[in-house]
Amino acid sequence: MKRVLITGGAGFLGSHLCDRFLAEGCSVICMDNLLTGSLENIQHLMGRDDFVFMHQDVTEFLHVPGELDAILHFASPASPIDYLELPIQTLKVGSLGTHKALGLAKAKGARFLLASTSECYGDPEVHPQTEDYWGNVNPVGPRGVYDEAKRFAEAMTMAYHRFHGVETRIIRIFNTYGPRMRLNDGRALPAFMGQALEGRPITVFGDGSQTRSFCYVSDLVEGIYRLLNSDEVYPTNIGNCREMTILDFAKKVIELTGSGSELSFKDLPADDPKVRQPDISKARRVLGWEPKVELETGLATTLEYFQKKIAERKSTQSETRKAA
Ligand code: UDP
């Protein structure tokens, strides 16, 4: 791979992929409309000869000059709060955006990797989730805009593979965390860390008995890199198998931060999956991949990042107050 396009390249995962592909000696085109992505995530790459930022919506016609060896399609709102606030954009980027990105891959003869999601399994009746499980998704619920867009994206990707012969890869990403997540994206980890660091109540939805399994971002990026370079066309789960209840996760964040925050129980959002844990036998077998970073280590690094962000935000607020 020499020249790589990453859609959603200024987002949490996209920006880590930009770093990884540059480190592998590729030149990277980062495309983002900055709806949920941020220039802060790629600031350190600006000005490099091997890096280009294109401010562009992937659902519009894409014109990218020159050759492309790979396209990694990561553009999409990706947290429950984001897709509740941006339902139409979420549907459009998963459907029209995937169509445009696949069309570009076909025109350039580039390999295409789709960022899909464990949300394709919905509120799963098979546990842990294996790739051959078709899922239990409510198409008309609030999460349907994300889940169905990604399911459509997978179908479209397979159609371009079968009908046009595009070399395609599909990753199903399970809950992932790390630096560059947005503090206010509403996901459990940034919410809990922000609340713990600021001494606010920790908002646990439902009774907190629902489970998730959290993967550190560097492990995920390694899985993506290996999948892109493999021959595997069908979806592959990448995630961490260490499953825990959200209540235990909240307690872990309190313990790690040494916070005095209390727990505050709120209503469980509609269609919130009751369990989630990837079966990664396929990734182990086909990619020789498994996660390496312990939860405690990953959380400590992420905590440092959020501490810095909160400190920066406070200093900006106090400067603004002084100026006023
Ligand atoms: N959650 C919570 N409090 C919050 C945010 C999320 O208890 O402030 C719960 C949410 O209901 C879900 C889990 O944490 O059961 C993980 O939520 P997240 O938004 O991180 O991702 P999801 O796996 O639901 O897409």
Boltz pocket constraint, residues with backbone or C-beta under 6 A from the ligand:
constraints:
  - pocket:
      binder: B
      contacts: [[A, 78], [A, 79], [A, 80], [A, 175], [A, 186], [A, 187], [A, 188], [A, 189], [A, 191], [A, 192], [A, 203], [A, 204], [A, 205], [A, 206], [A, 210], [A, 212], [A, 246], [A, 268], [A, 269], [A, 272], [A, 273]]
      max_distance: 6.0
